[in-house]
Amino acid sequence: MEEKAISVNRNGSVGYAFYHDYKALYGNDTRKLIPKFKNKYISQFLTTIITMQKEKYGYGYKMGTGRLKRQKVFLPVDDNKNPDYDYMKKYMQIQQIKKYYKLLRYYKER
């Protein structure tokens, strides 16, 4: 069991990634990724980026361990060309706040 990890589907909904903030079991049809930084928002950003590439996988072209290891993900970078984890975190926090405001507007209009 692992927590604060990302799972990526290999079968069924191939290529979809999910963040698990809780202890979870991972079956043979998923691959478990352990993020370098154990931060909810950075991990959610990464799951979004991984899932955006799901279209290249399917029944005849499964996402195996080797393909997942070779998969390229493009991340925002800072001035030193390093991944900008602070930006990723803030971006996802803003997205969450937008969802909260949308939900509040929905309930206010009812």
Backbone as JSON, one array per atom type, in Angstrom:
{
  "sequence": "MEEKAISVNRNGSVGYAFYHDYKALYGNDTRKLIPKFKNKYISQFLTTIITMQKEKYGYGYKMGTGRLKRQKVFLPVDDNKNPDYDYMKKYMQIQQIKKYYKLLRYYKER",
  "N": [[0.85, -1.18, 0.0], [0.45, 2.19, -0.73], [0.65, 5.71, -0.26], [-0.12, 9.07, -1.33], [0.52, 8.87, -4.03], [0.62, 8.35, -7.61], [-1.52, 6.75, -9.84], [-1.57, 5.05, -12.93], [-3.64, 4.02, -15.49], [-3.41, 0.94, -17.23], [-5.0, -0.79, -18.6], [-8.4, -0.97, -19.82], [-9.58, 2.09, -19.22], [-7.25, 3.32, -20.63], [-4.31, 5.11, -19.95], [-5.35, 7.07, -18.31], [-4.74, 8.99, -15.44], [-4.51, 9.07, -11.89], [-4.57, 10.68, -8.73], [-3.68, 9.6, -5.52], [-4.28, 10.41, -2.4], [-4.45, 9.0, -0.17], [-3.88, 5.82, 1.49], [-3.5, 3.24, -0.78], [-4.2, 0.33, -2.76], [-2.59, -1.1, -5.56], [-3.3, -2.53, -8.58], [-2.48, -5.06, -11.12], [-3.21, -3.91, -13.49], [-2.57, -1.3, -13.4], [-0.09, 1.26, -13.12], [2.13, 2.43, -10.71], [3.21, 5.57, -9.7], [5.62, 7.36, -7.96], [5.69, 10.48, -6.83], [8.3, 12.95, -6.87], [8.08, 15.16, -5.19], [6.01, 15.19, -2.48], [3.32, 16.46, -2.77], [0.02, 17.45, -2.86], [-1.13, 19.18, -4.81], [0.84, 19.51, -6.79], [1.06, 16.87, -7.61], [-1.54, 16.47, -8.61], [-1.43, 18.2, -10.79], [0.48, 16.85, -12.33], [-0.94, 14.47, -12.87], [-2.91, 15.43, -14.54], [-1.41, 16.29, -16.77], [-0.3, 13.85, -17.61], [-2.65, 12.39, -18.22], [-3.58, 13.89, -20.36], [-2.23, 12.86, -22.5], [-3.36, 10.49, -23.14], [-4.62, 9.69, -25.48], [-2.9, 8.5, -27.31], [-2.69, 5.88, -26.62], [-4.22, 2.62, -26.48], [-6.31, -0.29, -27.05], [-4.74, -1.89, -28.75], [-2.28, -0.77, -28.37], [-0.9, -0.73, -25.69], [-0.24, 0.85, -22.52], [2.5, 0.02, -21.3], [4.98, -0.79, -18.77], [7.52, -0.1, -19.75], [6.91, 1.73, -21.83], [5.65, 3.71, -20.34], [7.77, 4.58, -18.76], [9.32, 5.76, -20.72], [7.75, 7.81, -21.54], [7.24, 11.18, -22.34], [6.76, 14.14, -20.6], [5.71, 17.44, -20.65], [6.61, 20.11, -18.76], [6.06, 23.17, -16.93], [8.76, 25.49, -16.66], [11.24, 27.08, -14.57], [13.27, 30.1, -14.35], [15.79, 29.0, -14.4], [15.56, 26.81, -15.95], [14.58, 24.56, -14.68], [12.04, 22.25, -13.49], [9.13, 24.02, -12.65], [7.89, 23.81, -9.83], [6.56, 25.3, -7.93], [4.92, 26.98, -9.45], [3.24, 25.02, -10.61], [1.93, 24.06, -8.34], [0.59, 26.39, -7.4], [-1.02, 26.93, -9.63], [-2.8, 24.73, -9.68], [-4.05, 25.12, -7.22], [-5.41, 27.5, -7.71], [-7.17, 26.58, -9.7], [-8.74, 24.88, -8.16], [-9.94, 26.71, -6.41], [-11.47, 28.17, -8.26], [-13.32, 26.2, -8.97], [-14.66, 25.94, -6.53], [-15.86, 28.48, -6.33], [-17.56, 28.35, -8.53], [-19.27, 26.31, -7.73], [-20.39, 27.51, -5.46], [-21.76, 29.67, -6.68], [-23.63, 28.21, -8.13], [-25.21, 27.06, -6.07], [-26.13, 29.39, -4.89], [-27.78, 30.47, -6.85], [-29.89, 28.75, -6.91]],
  "CA": [[0.0, 0.0, 0.0], [1.21, 3.43, -0.88], [-0.17, 6.92, -0.28], [0.47, 10.22, -2.03], [1.09, 8.31, -5.25], [-0.19, 8.5, -8.82], [-1.71, 5.51, -10.58], [-1.87, 5.24, -14.35], [-4.31, 2.82, -16.0], [-2.82, 0.24, -18.38], [-6.11, -1.47, -19.29], [-9.68, -0.26, -19.63], [-9.4, 3.51, -19.57], [-5.79, 3.39, -20.74], [-3.69, 6.43, -19.95], [-5.9, 7.97, -17.29], [-3.93, 9.02, -14.22], [-5.26, 9.48, -10.7], [-3.76, 10.92, -7.54], [-4.2, 8.95, -4.31], [-3.78, 11.07, -1.19], [-4.72, 8.02, 0.88], [-3.24, 4.53, 1.24], [-4.26, 2.52, -1.8], [-3.6, -0.84, -3.38], [-2.46, -0.91, -7.0], [-3.37, -3.83, -9.24], [-1.62, -5.29, -12.27], [-3.66, -3.09, -14.61], [-2.15, 0.09, -13.18], [1.3, 1.49, -12.75], [2.21, 3.37, -9.59], [4.29, 6.54, -9.78], [5.87, 8.04, -6.69], [6.21, 11.81, -7.15], [9.49, 13.42, -6.15], [7.57, 16.01, -4.13], [4.73, 14.66, -2.02], [2.41, 17.59, -2.64], [-1.26, 17.15, -3.51], [-1.39, 20.02, -5.98], [1.81, 19.17, -7.83], [0.66, 15.55, -8.11], [-2.73, 16.64, -9.44], [-0.95, 18.79, -12.04], [1.12, 15.78, -13.09], [-1.96, 13.54, -13.37], [-3.56, 16.1, -15.66], [-0.47, 16.26, -17.9], [-0.22, 12.46, -18.07], [-3.93, 12.03, -18.82], [-3.72, 14.6, -21.64], [-1.57, 12.08, -23.54], [-3.99, 9.17, -23.19], [-5.13, 9.39, -26.82], [-1.98, 7.69, -28.11], [-2.77, 4.51, -26.15], [-5.5, 1.95, -26.69], [-6.3, -1.74, -26.89], [-3.61, -2.46, -29.49], [-1.05, -0.08, -28.0], [-1.07, -0.56, -24.25], [0.76, 1.61, -21.79], [3.28, -0.87, -20.46], [5.95, -0.14, -17.9], [8.56, 0.5, -20.59], [6.37, 2.92, -22.49], [5.41, 4.73, -19.32], [9.08, 5.13, -18.37], [9.82, 6.58, -21.82], [6.79, 8.88, -21.83], [7.72, 12.54, -22.09], [5.76, 15.11, -20.14], [6.23, 18.8, -20.72], [6.26, 20.84, -17.54], [6.55, 24.56, -16.89], [10.1, 25.6, -16.08], [11.61, 28.38, -13.99], [14.32, 30.82, -15.09], [16.97, 28.14, -14.49], [15.16, 25.65, -16.77], [14.17, 23.45, -13.82], [10.59, 22.23, -13.36], [8.62, 25.07, -11.75], [6.92, 23.14, -8.96], [5.77, 26.32, -7.27], [3.89, 27.36, -10.42], [2.28, 23.91, -10.72], [1.14, 24.05, -7.1], [-0.3, 27.55, -7.39], [-1.98, 26.78, -10.72], [-3.84, 23.79, -9.26], [-4.81, 25.75, -6.14], [-6.32, 28.45, -8.36], [-8.22, 25.79, -10.35], [-9.63, 24.41, -7.11], [-10.72, 27.86, -5.95], [-12.45, 28.44, -9.32], [-14.39, 25.19, -8.83], [-15.43, 26.29, -5.35], [-16.7, 29.63, -6.67], [-18.6, 27.88, -9.45], [-20.22, 25.57, -6.9], [-21.12, 28.48, -4.63], [-22.71, 30.37, -7.57], [-24.69, 27.27, -8.44], [-26.12, 26.97, -4.93], [-26.74, 30.7, -4.65], [-28.81, 30.68, -7.86], [-30.98, 27.77, -6.74]],
  "C": [[0.89, 1.24, 0.0], [0.24, 4.59, -0.86], [0.6, 8.04, -0.95], [1.19, 9.76, -3.29], [0.11, 8.54, -6.41], [-0.31, 7.12, -9.45], [-2.08, 5.87, -12.01], [-2.46, 3.93, -14.87], [-3.59, 2.27, -17.22], [-3.89, -0.44, -19.21], [-7.39, -0.71, -19.01], [-9.55, 1.16, -20.12], [-7.9, 3.81, -19.6], [-5.31, 4.83, -20.76], [-4.24, 7.4, -18.93], [-5.05, 7.85, -16.03], [-4.76, 9.58, -13.08], [-4.29, 9.68, -9.53], [-4.45, 10.31, -6.34], [-3.53, 9.57, -3.1], [-3.86, 10.13, 0.02], [-3.98, 6.73, 0.53], [-4.13, 3.74, 0.27], [-3.47, 1.31, -2.28], [-3.61, -0.62, -4.89], [-2.38, -2.28, -7.66], [-2.43, -3.91, -10.43], [-2.01, -4.43, -13.47], [-3.33, -1.61, -14.42], [-0.65, 0.11, -12.93], [1.31, 2.6, -11.71], [3.43, 4.27, -9.8], [4.41, 7.23, -8.43], [6.46, 9.4, -7.04], [7.41, 12.19, -6.28], [9.08, 14.29, -4.96], [6.19, 15.51, -3.74], [3.79, 15.82, -1.71], [1.17, 17.3, -3.46], [-1.42, 17.91, -4.82], [-0.42, 19.74, -7.12], [1.45, 17.82, -8.44], [-0.58, 15.64, -8.98], [-2.37, 17.27, -10.79], [-0.35, 17.7, -12.93], [0.09, 14.79, -13.65], [-2.68, 14.14, -14.57], [-2.69, 16.02, -16.91], [-0.37, 14.85, -18.48], [-1.5, 12.07, -18.8], [-4.14, 12.71, -20.18], [-3.1, 13.81, -22.8], [-2.21, 10.71, -23.74], [-4.41, 8.75, -24.59], [-4.19, 8.5, -27.63], [-1.98, 6.22, -27.69], [-4.15, 3.94, -26.4], [-5.32, 0.46, -26.55], [-5.08, -2.36, -27.56], [-2.28, -1.83, -29.13], [-1.15, 0.27, -26.52], [0.07, 0.24, -23.64], [1.46, 0.67, -20.82], [4.28, -0.08, -19.62], [7.03, 0.56, -18.72], [8.1, 1.76, -21.27], [6.13, 4.05, -21.5], [6.73, 5.38, -18.88], [9.63, 6.06, -19.45], [8.92, 7.78, -22.13], [7.37, 10.24, -21.44], [6.54, 13.38, -21.62], [6.41, 16.48, -20.14], [5.69, 19.59, -19.54], [6.72, 22.29, -17.65], [7.91, 24.58, -16.21], [10.32, 26.99, -15.52], [12.73, 29.01, -14.82], [15.59, 29.99, -15.25], [16.71, 26.86, -15.28], [14.89, 24.39, -15.95], [12.65, 23.44, -13.74], [10.13, 23.23, -12.3], [7.49, 24.49, -10.89], [6.04, 24.15, -8.23], [4.63, 26.79, -8.18], [2.82, 26.28, -10.51], [1.35, 23.88, -9.52], [0.13, 25.19, -7.1], [-1.38, 27.45, -8.47], [-3.14, 25.86, -10.29], [-4.66, 24.35, -8.11], [-5.82, 26.74, -6.71], [-7.47, 27.7, -9.04], [-9.23, 25.29, -9.32], [-10.51, 25.54, -6.6], [-11.8, 28.21, -6.97], [-13.62, 27.47, -9.23], [-15.27, 25.51, -7.63], [-16.38, 27.47, -5.64], [-17.84, 29.23, -7.6], [-19.68, 27.12, -8.67], [-21.04, 26.51, -6.03], [-22.14, 29.26, -5.46], [-23.9, 29.49, -7.9], [-25.71, 27.21, -7.29], [-26.8, 28.28, -4.63], [-27.9, 30.95, -5.62], [-29.99, 29.73, -7.72], [-32.06, 28.31, -5.87]]
}
